[in-house]
Amino acid sequence: MQRTPSSNSTAAAWTWAACGLLVGAVLATLWWAPAAWLVRTVAATTQGKVLLTDATGTVWSGSAGLTLTGGAGSRDAARLPGRVHWSLAPGWGTLRLKLGADCCTTDPLELALAPAWPGWTLHIARHQSRWPASVLAGLGTPWNTLQLQGNLVLDTSAMVLTTTFDRWTLQGSVQLDAQEMQSRLSGLRPLGSYRLGVTGGDQPALTLSTQRGALQLQGQGRWTAGRLRFEGEASATPEHAQELSNLLNIIGRRDGARSVITLG
């Protein structure tokens, strides 16, 4: 039976209406996607080392508790005080993220992710925040042994991270100050204050230095072909050498009065 022009138009209208409803349903589902979707994504991406708990809201705007763990099979876990809050805003070719924490941020960390063939570019706005060092114990070895106490002050310049299939480059710098550090392995309190700095370039550089304290840490490293190679050492001031001997044995490979630290 041959359809008339009128019946063909009616069928086409119904087809377009069904497509519109389907697209609308998909968009509504994505827009109201529960925060649980983000919980699963973060856990899978970090191999279970970062967990969002008691999540509320949606993928685009919500909050949750944040727990650091040693990964699958680990019994170590430490939860950040309070909750973390996020908001995601998709735009033309850019995904913007604002991330804050009750305990640690005055202003949220702002990031913008955009494709840049054959990879992507991440813009990080200037930011400063203060975090408890104790939460690192949740990551397992060696942090669960050191059981650090103190404050970690993060300070970033305006940064741009660009990646391709096999390499990444960084423009800008980031500084992490570990202030008034303590450890359960030593009765000496505090051990000292330290600075970890990363400077951008084709091969970003990392430096570790001691600001003050009986435990002396220093070292330098570079990211080459996506891998960090770092060489440093730990030592004690002469008057505290005996008190810090056990800690030096754990920090690195003992070489006389110092401990050698190597990564990569």
N, C-alpha and C positions, 0 to 999 in steps of 0.2 A: 504494500500500500504506500503510495507516494504522499509525503507530507506536504501540506500547503505552506506558503510563505508565513502565514500567521502562526501555524504550529511550530515551525522552525524558530521563529522569533521568541515564542514562549519558552521553548526548550533552552535556547541560548540564555534567556533572562534567568531561568532557574539555575542554569549552570554557573553563571556569574554570581548569583546570589549565594549558592552553596560554597563557591570559592571564597567569597567575601566572608562568610560565616567561619569557614575553616581558618583563614588567615587571622581573623579577629580573635578566634579562640586560642590560636597559637600565641599571638601577641599578648593576650590577656594572661595566659599561663606563664609566659616568660616574665611579664611585668609583676605578677603576684607570686612569682616563684618563692617558696618558703626558704627561710634561712638555712634549713636542714640541707638544701642542695649545696650551699657554700661550705657547710661543715664537712660534708663528704669530700668535696673538692680539695679543701685545705689539707685534710688528713691524708688523702692519696698523694698529693703533690709533695708533701714533706715526709712521706714514708712513715706517717704516724708520729712524727716528732713534735708537731704543733697540732693541738686539738682545741676545737671550739666546743664549749659545753653550755648547756642551758640556753641555747640560742633562741632569740625572739625576733620577730620582724620578717623581712624578706631578704632576698639576695641583694637588693638594691639599697636597703636601709634597715639596719638592725643592730643588735648587740649580743654579746656572748661572753662567757668566761673564757680565759685563755690559759691552757696548760701546756707546759713543755715536758716531753718525755724522752726516754732513750730509744724510742721506736718499738717495733713489734717484738714482743716477748720480754721487754724491759719492765722491771718493777719500779723504776725511778720515775717520779712525777713531781712537778712543782707548779702550783697555780699562781698566776699573777694576781695581786690584790685588786678587788673591784672588777669592773667589766671593760671590755673594749667595744668601741662603737665604730660603725662604718657607714659610708654612703657611696654608692656607685652611680655615676651619671654618664650614660653613653651619649656620644655626640657624633659629628661628622668625621669619621675616621679616627676618633680618639675616645678612650675610656678613662674617665677621671675618678680617682679614689681619694676619699678623705678618711683617715684612720686616727682615732684617738683612744686614750686609755684613762680611766678614772684616776689611777694612781700616779700617772707618769707624764701626762702631756697637758700643757696649758692651752696650746693651739694644736689642732690636728695636723698630722703629717699629710701632705698633699702630693699625689702622684698623677701623672698623665701618661698613658700607654698608647702608642700609635704605631701602625705598621710602617716599615721602612725597608722595602725589598732589597736584599733577600732575607730580612730579619725584622726587628722591631726596635723602637726607641722608647726609652722610659725617662721622663722628665721628673725630677724630684725637687720640690721647692725647698728653699732654705728653712731649716727646722732645728729646734732644740728641745730636748726632753730628758727626763731623769728616771732611771729604772733601778729596781733593787737587784743587786748582784746575786742574792740568794736564789732567785728563780733559775739560775743556770744549773743548779744541782739536779734539776729534773732531766737534764740531757744525758745523764749517765756519766761514764768514765771520760775524763778524769774529774769532772766537776762534782760528782757525788762524793768523791774522796776529799777534795779540797774544801767543800762546803764554805764557799766564799760569802762574806758579808761586806756590805759597803754600798756605794752608789755608783751607777754607770751613767755618765752624762754624755748624751749623743748630740753632736753639733755638726750639721751638714751645710755646705754652701749650696747654691743652686747647681744641681748636678744633672748630667745627661749620660745615660747608659745606653749604648748602641750595640746590638748583637747581630751577628750573621750566623750561618750554619755552624761555623767551627771556631769563631773567635768573638771577643767583645772588647769594646773600648770605653773608657770613662773620661768625661770632662768634669772638672770640679774636684772637690775634696770632701772628706768626711773625717771627723775626729771623735774618738771615744776616750773620755777620761774616766779611769777607774779610781775613785776617791776613797781614801781611808780604808783600804782593803784589810780584811781579817780572814783567818782560816782556822778551822778546828784542829789543824795539824800543828799549830804553833800557839803558845801562850803569849807571844809577843803581839801586842795590839796598840796601834795598827801596824801592819807590815810596811805600808807605804802607799803612795799614790802614783799612778802610771798613766801614760798617754799612748794610745794606739792611733796612728794616722794613716790615711790612704790618700795618695795624690794621683790624679788622673793622668792619662796618656795612653799611647798604644800598648804599653806594658805598665799598667798601674803599679805604683810602688807602695810598700807598707813599711812603716817604721814603728818600733817600740822603744819607749824611753821611760826613765824613772824621773818623776818630778821631785820626790823626796821619800825617804824611808830607809829602814835597815836592810830590807830585801831589795837588791838592785837588779833590774831587768833591762835588757837592751837587745836590739836586733833589727835586721833589715830583710826585706823580701820583695819579690816581684811576681806578678802573674804573667806567665809565659805559656802561650798556646792553651789558655784557659785553665792552667794549673798554677797553684801558688807554690813557690819555692822560698822558704824562709830559713834563715840561720840566725840564732841568737844565743844569749847566755844569761844565766842567773847566778848571782853571788850574794854574799852577805858582807856588811861592814864588819871590820875586824872584831869589834866589841860584842857582836851578836852572832858570830860564826857558829858557836856551839848550839845556841838556841834554834838556829835555822837549819841545822844539818839535816834533820829528817825531812824537812820540806824540800830542800835542795835535791835530795835523793829521788823524790817523786816527780819534781818538775821536769827533769831531763836526765841525760846521761852524765853521770858524775865524772869529772875530770879534775882531780885535785880539789881545790877550794871552790871551783865553779861547777855549774851544771850546763851542759850544752843542749840547746833546743834546736831541732831540725824538723822541718815539715816539707813534704814533697820530694 
